[in-house]
Amino acid sequence: MMHTPFDSKQRTEVVDLQLAVFEVAKTARGEPVHEVRRKLAEAIIGMRVTPPSGLWLDAAATSASLGYPYIISNEARWGAEAILRKQPLTPRPDST
C-alpha cells in the first residue's frame, strides 16, 4: 500500500517537528519570543526529534509569538493535520 504524504500512519521526523510547532503555537500568541523558543525546544525534544538550528528555532518562535504556526512544508503540515484529526499527540516510537 502506498502512503501519501498526509497519511497518519507515516510518522516521520519532519511531521513530528510540525506537530511540536502546532502544539506550541496554539498558546504562544503574544508571548515573548524567548519564552516561545524555550517551549518549542522542549516540545521538540519531547517528540524525540533532532532539534533544528538555532536560527530555525528563532524563526518558528517568532512566527508562533505573532500567532501563526511556522509551516515547514505542505507535506509536514498535511501529515501533522491528519494525525491531529485522528489521534492524541504522542511521541513517535523509537526507531531502534
Residue pairs with C-beta under 8 A, 6 or more apart in sequence:
3 9
3 10
4 10
5 74
5 75
5 78
5 79
6 75
6 78
6 79
6 81
6 82
7 79
7 82
8 79
8 82
8 83
8 85
8 86
8 87
10 79
11 79
11 83
11 92
12 79
13 49
13 50
13 92
14 72
14 73
14 75
14 76
14 79
15 75
15 76
15 79
15 80
15 83
16 47
16 48
16 49
16 91
16 92
17 44
17 47
17 49
17 52
17 72
17 76
18 71
18 72
18 76
18 77
18 79
18 80
19 47
19 80
19 83
19 84
19 89
20 40
20 43
20 44
20 46
20 47
20 49
21 40
21 43
21 60
21 64
21 69
21 70
21 72
22 69
22 80
22 84
23 43
23 89
24 36
24 39
24 40
24 43
24 64
25 63
25 64
25 67
25 68
25 69
25 70
28 36
28 39
28 61
28 64
28 65
28 67
29 64
29 65
29 66
29 67
30 65
30 67
31 65
32 65
33 58
33 61
33 62
33 65
34 61
36 61
36 62
36 64
36 65
37 57
37 58
37 61
40 57
40 60
40 61
40 64
41 51
41 57
44 51
44 52
45 51
46 91
47 91
47 92
48 91
48 92
48 94
51 57
59 70
60 70
63 69
63 70
64 70
71 77
83 89
